[in-house]
Amino acid sequence: MPVVRRYRGFLTGSVWFRFRVQLGQFRPHSVPRHLFPAVGWSPGLNQLPPLVMQMAHFVGTDRIHYWQHGRIGRYVVEAPIVLGHESAGIVVECGSKSGFTVGDRVALEPGIACNTCQHCRAGRYNLCSAMRFAATPPYDGTLATYYRLPAECCYKLPAHVSLQHGALVEPLSVAVHSCRLAGDMQQKSVVVFGAGPVGLLCAAVARAFGASTVVIVDINSDRLSVAQKYGATHTYKMSADSPEHNAARILEESELDAGAHIVLDATGAEPCMNCGISALAQGGTFVQVGLGKPNPSLPVGQICDKEAIFRGSFRYGPGDYQTAIGLLSSGRVVLEGLVTHEFPFTQAEEAFKNVGNRQGIKTVIYGPGADENAAKATTA
């Protein structure tokens, strides 16, 4: 049986993708598709005809750890894998029952759940233990000439959203999921740690969800300088002082005398987590978005004394991609300026080093023969 997202309420069947990769094209685009082995999900018998797409990709900060260290937390690379998971593309071939037509521009959700376990049945497929997620060992990522996915993992882009921005729907969905976990944000104060792509997008989504005060905290002045563009009402450059001292300064400068209603940590850094808990109001909610050391030391006493809600956030779930695309379509979230570095495929290693050194915000690599202008263009 094809993978079915039960919350969608219908069967869309299997699809295939063809990638004229923006983050690396490993084979000539002119070679016929049937000569290439495809990576990704392998449909079984009685599956619907596939989709074929031209793709755009970004370098994800998390996948840098695979390139640098061969692991992210419990996920360890034991054999060569293809990287890439932030992707969008143009349909150039599809089956009549796929729900897509040639020329559709889509963002893709790079994880395939089993759809039968208790978590999938409960609508929390991101917790599926059998999840096959792109570029997570042992599964190949989307940096390939061809890639296969179920159709329900594809989302049509609005006419005014470019392929380049469509590939950013993935990290935007991470931000949407994290903000949803935080609960009602209307007229609430939110502190976001980390002014990288996910942190900035968390701030943008928080404002779109009605937060009245959004503070972004980072150690990088350049990143903080663009924070207001993505919804921040205040910024704070974290010092080498204690987390408690930094928390007091954040609250003072942001005029949050009673603390922040919500804290989102997109860094995974222990000092930021401790600072965020110190800055949290009584009864507030703390959402851990970024991953760092597997066992950080946290002020559990403060969490208990404040009767704080501490939640972990993992990828995204039902409706998050649709919400992310809706925010882009309505203009409530803008992505202009998020891409700060672009590289040809011949400089791919430099691009990975660039991301590893936290240069700029978001990095894209264009593969041989890729049309950079087309990736940035819209159809509106």
C-alpha positions in Angstrom: 0.0 0.0 0.0 1.2 3.6 -0.6 2.0 5.8 2.3 -1.1 7.8 3.2 -1.2 10.9 5.4 -4.5 10.2 7.2 -5.1 13.8 8.1 -5.3 14.6 4.4 -8.3 12.4 4.1 -7.5 10.9 0.7 -5.1 8.6 -1.1 -2.7 10.4 -3.5 -0.4 7.5 -4.2 3.2 7.4 -5.2 5.3 9.9 -7.1 8.8 10.2 -8.5 11.0 13.3 -8.8 13.6 14.3 -11.2 16.2 16.7 -9.8 18.0 19.2 -11.8 19.7 19.8 -8.6 20.5 23.3 -7.3 22.6 21.8 -4.5 24.5 19.5 -6.7 23.8 17.7 -10.0 25.7 14.4 -10.2 24.8 13.3 -13.7 24.2 15.2 -16.9 20.6 16.5 -17.2 20.4 15.5 -20.8 20.7 11.8 -20.2 17.3 10.0 -20.3 15.7 9.6 -16.9 15.3 5.8 -17.2 19.1 5.4 -17.2 19.4 6.9 -13.7 18.8 4.9 -10.5 16.6 6.9 -8.2 17.1 7.5 -4.5 14.3 7.9 -1.9 11.1 5.9 -1.5 10.7 2.8 -3.7 7.0 2.3 -4.6 5.7 -1.3 -4.7 3.3 -3.0 -7.0 0.0 -1.4 -7.9 1.4 2.1 -7.2 0.3 5.1 -9.2 2.6 6.5 -11.9 5.3 8.7 -10.7 5.9 12.5 -10.8 9.2 13.8 -12.2 10.6 17.1 -11.0 13.3 19.7 -11.5 14.7 20.6 -8.1 16.2 23.4 -6.0 18.2 22.7 -2.8 19.7 24.4 0.2 22.6 23.4 2.5 21.0 22.6 5.9 23.0 23.5 9.0 22.1 20.2 10.7 23.4 18.1 7.7 26.7 19.9 8.1 27.3 17.7 11.1 27.2 14.6 8.9 29.7 16.2 6.5 32.0 17.3 9.4 31.5 14.5 12.0 29.6 11.7 10.4 26.8 11.9 12.9 24.0 14.0 14.5 23.1 12.8 17.9 22.0 9.2 17.7 22.1 9.2 13.9 25.5 7.8 12.8 26.7 7.5 9.1 28.0 4.0 8.6 27.9 4.0 4.8 28.0 6.7 2.2 24.7 8.6 1.8 23.4 11.4 -0.3 22.8 14.7 1.6 20.0 17.2 1.1 16.5 17.6 2.6 15.4 21.2 2.0 14.0 21.0 -1.6 11.4 22.3 -4.1 10.9 21.5 -7.7 8.9 21.7 -11.0 6.9 18.7 -12.2 7.9 17.6 -15.7 6.2 14.2 -15.7 3.3 12.8 -13.7 0.6 10.2 -13.6 -3.1 11.1 -14.3 -4.2 10.2 -10.8 -1.3 11.9 -8.9 -3.2 15.1 -8.3 -0.4 17.1 -10.1 0.1 18.4 -13.6 3.3 19.1 -15.6 4.7 22.5 -14.6 3.4 22.4 -11.0 6.0 23.9 -8.7 6.1 22.1 -5.4 7.8 22.0 -2.0 8.5 18.6 -0.7 8.3 17.2 2.8 11.3 14.8 3.0 10.1 12.3 5.5 7.9 9.2 4.9 6.1 7.7 7.9 4.8 4.1 8.2 1.3 5.4 8.7 0.4 2.3 10.8 2.0 2.8 14.2 0.3 4.4 17.2 1.9 7.8 16.6 0.9 7.9 12.9 -2.6 6.9 13.8 -2.7 9.6 16.5 -1.7 12.2 13.9 1.9 12.6 15.2 3.7 11.0 12.3 6.9 12.9 13.0 7.4 10.6 16.0 7.1 7.5 13.8 10.0 5.1 14.7 9.9 3.8 11.1 10.2 7.2 9.5 12.4 7.3 6.4 13.8 10.8 6.5 16.0 12.2 3.7 19.7 12.4 4.5 19.2 10.6 7.8 21.2 7.4 7.9 20.7 5.0 6.3 18.4 6.9 3.9 19.7 9.0 1.0 18.7 12.7 0.8 17.4 14.8 -2.1 20.8 15.7 -3.6 20.3 13.5 -6.5 19.2 13.7 -10.1 16.1 11.6 -9.3 14.2 11.2 -6.1 11.0 9.3 -5.2 8.3 10.4 -2.7 4.6 9.8 -2.1 2.4 12.5 -3.6 1.1 13.5 -0.2 4.6 14.7 0.6 4.4 17.4 -2.1 2.8 20.8 -1.8 2.0 23.2 -4.6 3.6 26.6 -4.3 1.7 29.9 -4.9 2.5 31.6 -8.1 4.4 34.4 -6.4 6.7 32.1 -4.4 10.0 31.1 -6.2 11.6 27.7 -6.2 14.3 29.1 -4.1 11.8 30.2 -1.4 9.9 27.0 -1.9 12.9 25.1 -0.7 12.8 27.1 2.5 9.3 25.8 3.3 11.0 23.0 5.1 12.7 25.1 7.8 9.7 27.4 7.9 7.6 24.3 8.7 10.0 23.5 11.6 9.3 27.0 12.9 5.5 26.6 12.5 5.6 23.3 14.4 7.6 24.8 17.2 5.4 27.8 17.6 2.3 25.6 17.6 3.7 23.6 20.4 4.2 26.8 22.4 0.4 27.4 22.4 -1.5 30.6 22.0 0.8 33.5 21.1 -1.8 36.2 20.8 -0.4 39.3 22.6 2.3 37.2 24.3 6.0 37.9 24.8 8.4 35.5 23.0 12.1 35.2 23.4 13.9 33.3 20.6 17.5 32.1 21.1 19.5 31.9 17.8 19.4 34.2 14.8 20.1 31.5 12.3 17.5 30.5 9.7 15.2 28.5 12.0 15.5 31.1 14.8 14.6 34.0 12.5 11.8 32.0 11.0 10.5 31.2 14.6 10.5 34.9 15.2 8.6 35.6 12.0 6.0 32.9 12.7 5.6 34.1 16.3 4.7 37.6 15.0 2.4 36.1 12.4 0.7 34.2 15.2 0.0 37.4 17.1 3.0 37.8 19.5 3.2 41.4 20.7 6.9 41.2 21.7 9.6 39.1 20.0 13.2 39.2 21.3 15.9 37.5 19.3 19.1 36.6 21.2 22.4 35.7 19.5 26.2 36.3 19.8 26.5 37.3 16.1 25.9 41.0 15.6 25.5 40.6 11.8 22.7 38.2 12.2 21.0 40.4 14.9 21.2 43.4 12.5 18.6 41.8 10.2 16.4 40.3 12.9 13.8 43.1 12.7 13.2 42.2 9.1 11.9 38.8 10.4 9.6 40.1 13.1 11.9 40.9 16.1 10.8 43.9 18.2 14.0 43.7 20.2 17.4 42.1 19.9 20.1 41.2 22.4 23.7 40.2 22.0 24.5 37.5 24.5 27.6 38.2 26.6 30.0 35.8 28.3 28.4 36.6 31.7 26.3 34.1 33.5 22.9 32.9 32.0 21.2 34.6 34.9 22.9 37.9 34.2 22.0 37.7 30.5 18.4 36.8 31.3 18.1 39.8 33.6 19.5 42.1 30.9 17.2 40.6 28.2 14.1 41.2 30.4 15.2 44.7 31.4 16.0 45.9 27.8 12.8 44.3 26.5 10.7 45.7 29.4 9.4 42.2 30.3 9.5 42.7 34.1 7.5 39.5 34.8 9.5 37.4 32.3 8.7 36.0 28.9 5.5 34.0 28.3 7.3 31.8 25.8 10.9 30.9 25.1 12.0 29.1 21.9 15.6 27.9 21.8 16.9 27.2 18.3 20.5 26.8 19.3 20.8 23.7 21.4 23.6 25.5 23.3 23.5 24.9 27.1 24.1 28.6 28.1 21.2 29.6 25.9 18.9 27.0 27.3 19.8 28.0 30.9 19.4 31.7 30.1 16.0 31.0 28.5 14.7 29.2 31.5 15.9 32.0 33.7 14.1 34.5 31.4 10.8 32.5 31.4 7.8 33.9 33.3 6.0 31.9 36.0 3.9 29.3 34.3 5.6 30.0 31.0 6.3 27.6 28.1 9.8 26.7 26.9 10.2 24.9 23.6 13.5 23.3 22.6 13.9 23.5 18.9 17.6 23.2 18.2 19.8 20.2 19.0 23.1 20.4 20.8 24.8 18.2 23.4 22.6 15.1 24.1 22.7 15.6 27.9 22.9 19.3 28.8 22.8 20.5 32.4 19.6 22.4 33.1 18.2 24.2 36.1 15.4 21.8 36.9 14.7 23.6 40.2 13.8 26.7 38.3 11.5 24.7 35.9 9.7 23.3 38.9 9.5 26.5 40.9 8.0 28.3 37.9 5.8 25.3 37.1 7.0 25.9 33.5 6.0 23.7 30.6 9.1 22.3 28.9 8.5 20.9 25.4 10.7 19.3 22.8 10.0 20.0 19.2 10.9 17.5 16.4 10.6 18.4 12.7 6.9 19.0 11.8 3.6 17.3 11.7 0.1 17.4 10.1 -0.8 20.7 8.7 2.5 22.4 9.3 3.6 22.5 5.6 0.2 23.9 4.6 0.4 26.6 7.3 3.9 27.5 6.2 2.8 27.9 2.6 -0.2 29.9 3.7 2.0 32.3 5.6 4.1 32.8 2.5 1.1 33.2 0.3 -0.5 35.8 2.5 2.7 37.8 3.0 2.6 37.4 6.7 6.1 35.8 6.5 8.7 37.0 4.1 11.9 35.2 3.1 13.7 37.9 1.2 17.3 38.3 2.4 17.4 34.9 4.1 19.7 33.5 1.4 23.0 35.3 1.8 25.5 33.0 0.0 25.3 31.2 -3.4 27.9 28.8 -4.8 28.4 26.9 -8.0 28.7 23.2 -7.7 32.4 23.3 -8.3 32.7 25.2 -4.9 30.4 22.8 -3.0 33.1 22.1 -0.3 33.5 25.9 0.2 29.8 26.2 0.6 29.7 23.5 3.4 32.7 25.2 5.1 30.7 28.5 4.8 27.8 27.0 6.7 30.0 25.3 9.2 31.6 28.6 10.0 28.2 30.3 10.5 28.8 32.7 7.7 25.7 34.6 6.6 22.3 33.0 7.1 21.4 30.6 4.4 23.5 29.0 1.7 22.5 27.6 -1.7 24.7 25.7 -4.2 23.8 25.7 -7.9 24.7 22.6 -9.8 26.2 22.3 -13.3 23.7 23.6 -15.8 21.2 24.8 -13.2 19.3 27.9 -14.1 19.9 30.2 -11.2 17.6 32.9 -12.5 14.7 30.4 -13.0 15.1 29.2 -9.4 14.6 32.8 -8.2 11.8 33.6 -10.5 8.0 33.4 -9.8 5.1 32.6 -12.1 2.9 35.4 -10.9 
